[in-house]
């Protein structure tokens, strides 16, 4: 068994030391309230004892932690009192992620996380190993994972060949002396025999057929051979800046709220000072309705600006020096300024491809490309990972078409009655907003509530923009669904990745004769976001798409079983 880097002993010692420090302190507090001999003056003695015990446990944890790369599994053992030994088969490993903070990069250390398919948590984490050891583990596990997949494919082909041979052996043949000259000739349908004897397709067991000139060296032919890395996409400095300034991270809102919670008084004083030149109050205690209104407007503007700048900084630091490549049949990526990430996206786990853009990005003709995977990734957005953060619109759509093999979609829009539905819906929302303003005017000194009715002017364009950005396309091998205005998503779903297709109708949709079609895949993204949906189309169209999707799903699975096709080209440039 290999051990972690010696600095891990110091890290674990400090970590458990500060955790255990509070155990005797808590006991002293509890016992002091029950027994008179126990006094709160024991804190200076109890706290160091707890820290030393925790530090000792952390060092023991380091010495009891070990890992090893064997021929069939990646083994990890841990635990001081309760031991835990994990043998992770290479066939189940989905990603080997390397993470480096600024501190770790200065010391040449890294954290290695091993993810398995379908897992909700990291299967094993190595804190810390040297940077060279992290790269060695990542490369070695990737190589052995590819070997395990190759052996699985070979066994599958052998089983299929044996099944075909048995079918041929069992086929009726003419026996000498028993030929019936009056019998009708029997014509054997080869495809029927193949379908009857074929091993059922396994979406996880696929093989990529690529031209011999572009094929990687055969994995497993030489144990020392590692697949070379081919670069597919680099995020240029101009694209990184555009992406930072034209996207927004919700985490920035949480950061602003956290800062406000820590320094509420200082921030309020800053708001008052900033609002005074524009007619704000001299302080929070004195002022009239107008000055407080100016203070609110100035505070809101400053808060929005700070939140936006934090979002820009976060995006820039996260996607700095973004690189996408391929090793064998996996996408590999690197990114990060303060914290560096290196991970992989298995092509056989990709469920769908999504092109995203917002109004600003559409205005400058840029878009991003995301892939949805079936499993969990430590740095993924619930199964969604960026393959191309931002690039020119035409380039991104070319990537998507080459990656999936989908033909250029010709979108069909919902019927015009759907636009009327959105008009009514947004009108009700505007009416509710005006009603709230009226209630505030009735219970407070707020006047001019009727000016809020200006929100009705936004109803028609909002309904129109939602309508024109909806569309769907039923292709031969893919279903393409588009929707959204502020963050428009165009999702390409291969039929063989569809898990369920369901038609849903609300009370209002039944009255209008329309329906929504929900297309679900195995992507874990559906746990955090709504599934991909074709909204508000004619009921008959929804039923037709439903039937077509189910039929082409079965056809796609049969074709993939016959060809052992991964269905996705990792060489998509």
PEZI-V89383 format. One line per field, one symbol per residue. phi: phi as a letter, one per 30 degrees, with the letter a starting at -180 (. if undefined). A space follows every 10 residues. Layout:
BEGIN
phi=???
END
This chain:
BEGIN
phi=.dcddedddd dddddddddd eddddddddd dddccdddbd ddedcddddd dddddddddd dddccbbacc dcbccbbajc ccdbccccdd dcdcacccbb ddddddcica ccccccdidc bddabcccbd dddddddddd dddddddddd dddddddddd dddddddddd ddbdceibdc dcdddccddd ddddddcdde dcedcbbccb eddcddeedj dbdcdcedcc dcabdddddd dddddcbbce dddddddddd ddbddddddd dddddedcjd ddaddclcdd dddddddddd dddddddddd ddddddddcd hdbbbbbicc dbbbajcdbc cbabbdddcd cacbccaced dddcibabbb bccdccbdcc cijcbdcbea aeeddddded dddciddddc dccddedddd dddddddddd dddddddddd ddcbddbidd ddddddddde ddddddddcc abbccdbbcc bbajcdbdbc cccdddcdcb bbcbbdeddd dcibaccccc cdddeddcbd ddbcchceed dddddddddd dddddddddd ddchcdibcd ccd
END
